């Protein structure tokens, strides 16, 4: 699913499920995406010692960057709605 499609899906789900106005719908969708982006940051849910003990590979970092980039694009698309 493209970032634009995901943005529309999130927006439409909020409109249907919560029946709120356009501005509130956008704000809710943006909060959700911000939380998704934050949850991908290791320090969001791990201590420094836990992070230091991880064996992170370049592949892990690449996937992490792609994940974050995707959700940042979704956030941009929500802003355009």
Phi and psi in radians as a Rosetta constraint file:
Dihedral C 1 N 2 CA 2 C 2 CIRCULARHARMONIC -1.283 0.35
Dihedral N 2 CA 2 C 2 N 3 CIRCULARHARMONIC 2.802 0.35
Dihedral C 2 N 3 CA 3 C 3 CIRCULARHARMONIC -1.001 0.35
Dihedral N 3 CA 3 C 3 N 4 CIRCULARHARMONIC -0.666 0.35
Dihedral C 3 N 4 CA 4 C 4 CIRCULARHARMONIC -1.132 0.35
Dihedral N 4 CA 4 C 4 N 5 CIRCULARHARMONIC -0.748 0.35
Dihedral C 4 N 5 CA 5 C 5 CIRCULARHARMONIC -1.102 0.35
Dihedral N 5 CA 5 C 5 N 6 CIRCULARHARMONIC -0.740 0.35
Dihedral C 5 N 6 CA 6 C 6 CIRCULARHARMONIC -1.131 0.35
Dihedral N 6 CA 6 C 6 N 7 CIRCULARHARMONIC -0.717 0.35
Dihedral C 6 N 7 CA 7 C 7 CIRCULARHARMONIC -1.043 0.35
Dihedral N 7 CA 7 C 7 N 8 CIRCULARHARMONIC -0.812 0.35
Dihedral C 7 N 8 CA 8 C 8 CIRCULARHARMONIC -1.124 0.35
Dihedral N 8 CA 8 C 8 N 9 CIRCULARHARMONIC -0.675 0.35
Dihedral C 8 N 9 CA 9 C 9 CIRCULARHARMONIC -1.091 0.35
Dihedral N 9 CA 9 C 9 N 10 CIRCULARHARMONIC -0.827 0.35
Dihedral C 9 N 10 CA 10 C 10 CIRCULARHARMONIC -1.090 0.35
Dihedral N 10 CA 10 C 10 N 11 CIRCULARHARMONIC -0.798 0.35
Dihedral C 10 N 11 CA 11 C 11 CIRCULARHARMONIC -1.042 0.35
Dihedral N 11 CA 11 C 11 N 12 CIRCULARHARMONIC -0.876 0.35
Dihedral C 11 N 12 CA 12 C 12 CIRCULARHARMONIC -1.102 0.35
Dihedral N 12 CA 12 C 12 N 13 CIRCULARHARMONIC -0.645 0.35
Dihedral C 12 N 13 CA 13 C 13 CIRCULARHARMONIC -1.107 0.35
Dihedral N 13 CA 13 C 13 N 14 CIRCULARHARMONIC -0.721 0.35
Dihedral C 13 N 14 CA 14 C 14 CIRCULARHARMONIC -1.175 0.35
Dihedral N 14 CA 14 C 14 N 15 CIRCULARHARMONIC -0.687 0.35
Dihedral C 14 N 15 CA 15 C 15 CIRCULARHARMONIC -1.086 0.35
Dihedral N 15 CA 15 C 15 N 16 CIRCULARHARMONIC -0.802 0.35
Dihedral C 15 N 16 CA 16 C 16 CIRCULARHARMONIC -1.233 0.35
Dihedral N 16 CA 16 C 16 N 17 CIRCULARHARMONIC -0.834 0.35
Dihedral C 16 N 17 CA 17 C 17 CIRCULARHARMONIC -1.282 0.35
Dihedral N 17 CA 17 C 17 N 18 CIRCULARHARMONIC -0.569 0.35
Dihedral C 17 N 18 CA 18 C 18 CIRCULARHARMONIC -2.023 0.35
Dihedral N 18 CA 18 C 18 N 19 CIRCULARHARMONIC -0.186 0.35
Dihedral C 18 N 19 CA 19 C 19 CIRCULARHARMONIC 0.840 0.35
Dihedral N 19 CA 19 C 19 N 20 CIRCULARHARMONIC 0.883 0.35
Dihedral C 19 N 20 CA 20 C 20 CIRCULARHARMONIC -1.913 0.35
Dihedral N 20 CA 20 C 20 N 21 CIRCULARHARMONIC 2.913 0.35
Dihedral C 20 N 21 CA 21 C 21 CIRCULARHARMONIC -1.269 0.35
Dihedral N 21 CA 21 C 21 N 22 CIRCULARHARMONIC 3.002 0.35
Dihedral C 21 N 22 CA 22 C 22 CIRCULARHARMONIC -0.975 0.35
Dihedral N 22 CA 22 C 22 N 23 CIRCULARHARMONIC -0.889 0.35
Dihedral C 22 N 23 CA 23 C 23 CIRCULARHARMONIC -1.086 0.35
Dihedral N 23 CA 23 C 23 N 24 CIRCULARHARMONIC -0.791 0.35
Dihedral C 23 N 24 CA 24 C 24 CIRCULARHARMONIC -1.123 0.35
Dihedral N 24 CA 24 C 24 N 25 CIRCULARHARMONIC -0.669 0.35
Dihedral C 24 N 25 CA 25 C 25 CIRCULARHARMONIC -1.072 0.35
Dihedral N 25 CA 25 C 25 N 26 CIRCULARHARMONIC -0.812 0.35
Dihedral C 25 N 26 CA 26 C 26 CIRCULARHARMONIC -1.066 0.35
Dihedral N 26 CA 26 C 26 N 27 CIRCULARHARMONIC -0.770 0.35
Dihedral C 26 N 27 CA 27 C 27 CIRCULARHARMONIC -1.097 0.35
Dihedral N 27 CA 27 C 27 N 28 CIRCULARHARMONIC -0.733 0.35
Dihedral C 27 N 28 CA 28 C 28 CIRCULARHARMONIC -1.107 0.35
Dihedral N 28 CA 28 C 28 N 29 CIRCULARHARMONIC -0.777 0.35
Dihedral C 28 N 29 CA 29 C 29 CIRCULARHARMONIC -1.101 0.35
Dihedral N 29 CA 29 C 29 N 30 CIRCULARHARMONIC -0.695 0.35
Dihedral C 29 N 30 CA 30 C 30 CIRCULARHARMONIC -1.147 0.35
Dihedral N 30 CA 30 C 30 N 31 CIRCULARHARMONIC -0.661 0.35
Dihedral C 30 N 31 CA 31 C 31 CIRCULARHARMONIC -1.098 0.35
Dihedral N 31 CA 31 C 31 N 32 CIRCULARHARMONIC -0.756 0.35
Dihedral C 31 N 32 CA 32 C 32 CIRCULARHARMONIC -1.049 0.35
Dihedral N 32 CA 32 C 32 N 33 CIRCULARHARMONIC -0.815 0.35
Dihedral C 32 N 33 CA 33 C 33 CIRCULARHARMONIC -1.149 0.35
Dihedral N 33 CA 33 C 33 N 34 CIRCULARHARMONIC -0.707 0.35
Dihedral C 33 N 34 CA 34 C 34 CIRCULARHARMONIC -1.026 0.35
Dihedral N 34 CA 34 C 34 N 35 CIRCULARHARMONIC -0.710 0.35
Dihedral C 34 N 35 CA 35 C 35 CIRCULARHARMONIC -1.166 0.35
Dihedral N 35 CA 35 C 35 N 36 CIRCULARHARMONIC -0.654 0.35
Dihedral C 35 N 36 CA 36 C 36 CIRCULARHARMONIC -1.112 0.35
Dihedral N 36 CA 36 C 36 N 37 CIRCULARHARMONIC -0.784 0.35
Dihedral C 36 N 37 CA 37 C 37 CIRCULARHARMONIC -1.090 0.35
Dihedral N 37 CA 37 C 37 N 38 CIRCULARHARMONIC -0.803 0.35
Dihedral C 37 N 38 CA 38 C 38 CIRCULARHARMONIC -1.067 0.35
Dihedral N 38 CA 38 C 38 N 39 CIRCULARHARMONIC -0.673 0.35
Dihedral C 38 N 39 CA 39 C 39 CIRCULARHARMONIC -1.157 0.35
Dihedral N 39 CA 39 C 39 N 40 CIRCULARHARMONIC -0.302 0.35
Dihedral C 39 N 40 CA 40 C 40 CIRCULARHARMONIC -1.490 0.35
Dihedral N 40 CA 40 C 40 N 41 CIRCULARHARMONIC -0.184 0.35
Dihedral C 40 N 41 CA 41 C 41 CIRCULARHARMONIC -1.472 0.35
Dihedral N 41 CA 41 C 41 N 42 CIRCULARHARMONIC 2.170 0.35
Dihedral C 41 N 42 CA 42 C 42 CIRCULARHARMONIC -0.979 0.35
Dihedral N 42 CA 42 C 42 N 43 CIRCULARHARMONIC -0.698 0.35
Dihedral C 42 N 43 CA 43 C 43 CIRCULARHARMONIC -1.279 0.35
Dihedral N 43 CA 43 C 43 N 44 CIRCULARHARMONIC -0.086 0.35
Dihedral C 43 N 44 CA 44 C 44 CIRCULARHARMONIC -1.224 0.35
Dihedral N 44 CA 44 C 44 N 45 CIRCULARHARMONIC -0.561 0.35
Dihedral C 44 N 45 CA 45 C 45 CIRCULARHARMONIC -2.322 0.35
Dihedral N 45 CA 45 C 45 N 46 CIRCULARHARMONIC 0.131 0.35
Dihedral C 45 N 46 CA 46 C 46 CIRCULARHARMONIC -2.282 0.35
Dihedral N 46 CA 46 C 46 N 47 CIRCULARHARMONIC 2.659 0.35
Dihedral C 46 N 47 CA 47 C 47 CIRCULARHARMONIC -1.407 0.35
Dihedral N 47 CA 47 C 47 N 48 CIRCULARHARMONIC 2.908 0.35
Dihedral C 47 N 48 CA 48 C 48 CIRCULARHARMONIC -1.057 0.35
Dihedral N 48 CA 48 C 48 N 49 CIRCULARHARMONIC -0.715 0.35
Dihedral C 48 N 49 CA 49 C 49 CIRCULARHARMONIC -1.095 0.35
Dihedral N 49 CA 49 C 49 N 50 CIRCULARHARMONIC -0.691 0.35
Dihedral C 49 N 50 CA 50 C 50 CIRCULARHARMONIC -1.155 0.35
Dihedral N 50 CA 50 C 50 N 51 CIRCULARHARMONIC -0.708 0.35
Dihedral C 50 N 51 CA 51 C 51 CIRCULARHARMONIC -1.121 0.35
Dihedral N 51 CA 51 C 51 N 52 CIRCULARHARMONIC -0.786 0.35
Dihedral C 51 N 52 CA 52 C 52 CIRCULARHARMONIC -1.072 0.35
Dihedral N 52 CA 52 C 52 N 53 CIRCULARHARMONIC -0.497 0.35
Dihedral C 52 N 53 CA 53 C 53 CIRCULARHARMONIC -1.447 0.35
Dihedral N 53 CA 53 C 53 N 54 CIRCULARHARMONIC -0.168 0.35
Dihedral C 53 N 54 CA 54 C 54 CIRCULARHARMONIC -1.277 0.35
Dihedral N 54 CA 54 C 54 N 55 CIRCULARHARMONIC 2.577 0.35
Dihedral C 54 N 55 CA 55 C 55 CIRCULARHARMONIC -1.834 0.35
Dihedral N 55 CA 55 C 55 N 56 CIRCULARHARMONIC 1.668 0.35
Dihedral C 55 N 56 CA 56 C 56 CIRCULARHARMONIC -1.666 0.35
Dihedral N 56 CA 56 C 56 N 57 CIRCULARHARMONIC 2.279 0.35
Dihedral C 56 N 57 CA 57 C 57 CIRCULARHARMONIC -1.717 0.35
Dihedral N 57 CA 57 C 57 N 58 CIRCULARHARMONIC 2.928 0.35
Dihedral C 57 N 58 CA 58 C 58 CIRCULARHARMONIC -1.080 0.35
Dihedral N 58 CA 58 C 58 N 59 CIRCULARHARMONIC -0.612 0.35
Dihedral C 58 N 59 CA 59 C 59 CIRCULARHARMONIC -1.081 0.35
Dihedral N 59 CA 59 C 59 N 60 CIRCULARHARMONIC -0.701 0.35
Dihedral C 59 N 60 CA 60 C 60 CIRCULARHARMONIC -1.078 0.35
Dihedral N 60 CA 60 C 60 N 61 CIRCULARHARMONIC -0.784 0.35
Dihedral C 60 N 61 CA 61 C 61 CIRCULARHARMONIC -1.129 0.35
Dihedral N 61 CA 61 C 61 N 62 CIRCULARHARMONIC -0.677 0.35
Dihedral C 61 N 62 CA 62 C 62 CIRCULARHARMONIC -1.104 0.35
Dihedral N 62 CA 62 C 62 N 63 CIRCULARHARMONIC -0.792 0.35
Dihedral C 62 N 63 CA 63 C 63 CIRCULARHARMONIC -1.121 0.35
Dihedral N 63 CA 63 C 63 N 64 CIRCULARHARMONIC -0.705 0.35
Dihedral C 63 N 64 CA 64 C 64 CIRCULARHARMONIC -1.066 0.35
Dihedral N 64 CA 64 C 64 N 65 CIRCULARHARMONIC -0.769 0.35
Dihedral C 64 N 65 CA 65 C 65 CIRCULARHARMONIC -1.134 0.35
Dihedral N 65 CA 65 C 65 N 66 CIRCULARHARMONIC -0.720 0.35
Dihedral C 65 N 66 CA 66 C 66 CIRCULARHARMONIC -1.120 0.35
Dihedral N 66 CA 66 C 66 N 67 CIRCULARHARMONIC -0.736 0.35
Dihedral C 66 N 67 CA 67 C 67 CIRCULARHARMONIC -1.032 0.35
Dihedral N 67 CA 67 C 67 N 68 CIRCULARHARMONIC -0.883 0.35
Dihedral C 67 N 68 CA 68 C 68 CIRCULARHARMONIC -1.113 0.35
Dihedral N 68 CA 68 C 68 N 69 CIRCULARHARMONIC -0.745 0.35
Dihedral C 68 N 69 CA 69 C 69 CIRCULARHARMONIC -1.068 0.35
Dihedral N 69 CA 69 C 69 N 70 CIRCULARHARMONIC -0.767 0.35
Dihedral C 69 N 70 CA 70 C 70 CIRCULARHARMONIC -1.010 0.35
Dihedral N 70 CA 70 C 70 N 71 CIRCULARHARMONIC -0.872 0.35
Dihedral C 70 N 71 CA 71 C 71 CIRCULARHARMONIC -1.229 0.35
Dihedral N 71 CA 71 C 71 N 72 CIRCULARHARMONIC -0.506 0.35
Dihedral C 71 N 72 CA 72 C 72 CIRCULARHARMONIC -1.190 0.35
Dihedral N 72 CA 72 C 72 N 73 CIRCULARHARMONIC -0.617 0.35
Dihedral C 72 N 73 CA 73 C 73 CIRCULARHARMONIC -1.160 0.35
Dihedral N 73 CA 73 C 73 N 74 CIRCULARHARMONIC -0.706 0.35
Dihedral C 73 N 74 CA 74 C 74 CIRCULARHARMONIC -1.038 0.35
Dihedral N 74 CA 74 C 74 N 75 CIRCULARHARMONIC -0.748 0.35
Dihedral C 74 N 75 CA 75 C 75 CIRCULARHARMONIC -1.055 0.35
Dihedral N 75 CA 75 C 75 N 76 CIRCULARHARMONIC -0.745 0.35
Dihedral C 75 N 76 CA 76 C 76 CIRCULARHARMONIC -1.069 0.35
Dihedral N 76 CA 76 C 76 N 77 CIRCULARHARMONIC -0.724 0.35
Dihedral C 76 N 77 CA 77 C 77 CIRCULARHARMONIC -1.180 0.35
Dihedral N 77 CA 77 C 77 N 78 CIRCULARHARMONIC -0.633 0.35
Dihedral C 77 N 78 CA 78 C 78 CIRCULARHARMONIC -1.090 0.35
Dihedral N 78 CA 78 C 78 N 79 CIRCULARHARMONIC -0.721 0.35
Dihedral C 78 N 79 CA 79 C 79 CIRCULARHARMONIC -1.076 0.35
Dihedral N 79 CA 79 C 79 N 80 CIRCULARHARMONIC -0.490 0.35
Dihedral C 79 N 80 CA 80 C 80 CIRCULARHARMONIC -1.403 0.35
Dihedral N 80 CA 80 C 80 N 81 CIRCULARHARMONIC -0.298 0.35
